[in-house]
Amino acid sequence: MSKRQEDERNIATLDSRFSQTLRNVQGLLKGRSMPGKILLSRRSDPPDNTSSPKYKRSFSQNDAGTSDHTSGDVEEEFQSKSKSISVANVSKLKISTSFGESPPEEIRKSTMGARATDSARVMKFTKVLSGTVVILDRLRELAWSGVPDYMRPKVWRLLLGYAPPNSDRREGVLKRKRLEYLDCISQYYDIPDTERSDDEVNMLRQIAVDCPRTVPDVPFFQQQQVQKSLERILYAWAIRHPASGYVQGINDLVTPFLVVFLSEYVEGGIDNWSMSDLSSDIISNIEADCYWCLSKLLDGMQDHYTFAQPGIQRLVFKLKELVRRIDEPVSRHMEDQGLEFLQFAFRWFNCLLIREIPFHLITRLWDTYLAEGDALPDFLVYIFASFLLTWSDKLQKLDFQELVMFLQHLPTQNWTHQELEMVLSRAFMWHSMFNNSPSHLAS
């Protein structure tokens, strides 16, 4: 095959994949069901009902609800671009959606992503988790779109590699790891300050200062027992990871784990939770699970928290370049106003959006984070681009001072799963289109 024929075939394949993506997203925004309940896929041909397609992330029509506010503008823009699409044209695609207006009331009533509680999906999770050896790739596919609440502790331990996929080994490994955490606490935490170095004393004091500031709008985290657990977990992690030590922001990253693993022992909503009635053994097990899962998570992004945090700076630069490709007017306006992405996006990468969206949505967001595995750092760029461009139209109307204030206090307090699923859906689509294109961030 000649070079020219090969190039033409590659472009044709890209056109086919891209056109299918456009049809899928139009269906998503209209609430239309798609074959095989898959809306966004990496296949170059439409999914087949009769076979199980191989894909990494999957969505049904329920993953991102139907908002009339967004569908018209997006569909019109899609249609204008769904003719002949070349590689160069794909990189210029812009999707501008805004949640500035409230979605219809019937949508807002949904407080939990429908995908996570769908009975068919629960059965799929049950089948995967009941195997003698859990197939982690299949578990990731399911978890990407949300995990049922009562399954989340087990699923997260498996996704992070803390619990082994072999069920025969799982109980023994968890017992050994929990004892190892207890030994660490006994050796490094339960000692007088006179036995610590000056750096260790200062680090423990900083942790003690930061714990009461952690998720301050959720009363549960203001309980003394909760803050002591956070303190022990963070100090143990910092002592065992001297290359970075404790960095402000890591305290936020413990909170989803604490909530998820505590949910195995308490009932009701988080507003009614208390750790004071739990035995010391249970509290120790919860802390150990948090410690090891935090360690596994941060193992994949070590340079995010070492000196000068170069990993975060690198991802902020990628975010800036991606936004420039997706929404050039927003990028140009922010540049004209002198706003640097580091001024707002550094905190996003440092705390993984925990300070930006309502806490009740965090565990659903983290289902996707953990399903990404080693690819998470790069995929964060697409999630954060989608998050930022939720307010594309609004951002272009603000001057420098207004931009700073707006981005520091984003209007997400009334967000539901509807808005979060839309952010994740856009991120998935942009990643599918741009990530494998070697020139998608080129000038």
KAZI-V267418 format. One record per run of one state. SS is the DSSP state (alpha for helix, beta for strand, coil for the rest). FROM is the first residue (numbers start at 1). TO is the last residue. If there is no record, write none. Layout:
SS FROM TO
SS FROM TO
This chain:
coil 1 2
alpha 3 30
coil 31 34
alpha 35 37
coil 38 67
alpha 68 81
coil 82 86
alpha 87 90
coil 91 104
alpha 105 108
coil 109 113
alpha 114 117
coil 118 118
alpha 119 129
coil 130 132
beta 133 133
coil 134 135
alpha 136 143
coil 144 148
alpha 149 159
coil 160 165
beta 166 166
alpha 167 189
coil 190 192
alpha 193 195
coil 196 197
alpha 198 211
coil 212 218
alpha 219 222
coil 223 223
alpha 224 240
coil 241 249
alpha 250 262
coil 263 269
alpha 270 272
coil 273 279
alpha 280 299
coil 300 301
alpha 302 304
coil 305 306
alpha 307 326
coil 327 327
alpha 328 336
coil 337 341
alpha 342 351
coil 352 358
alpha 359 395
coil 396 399
alpha 400 408
coil 409 416
alpha 417 434
coil 435 443
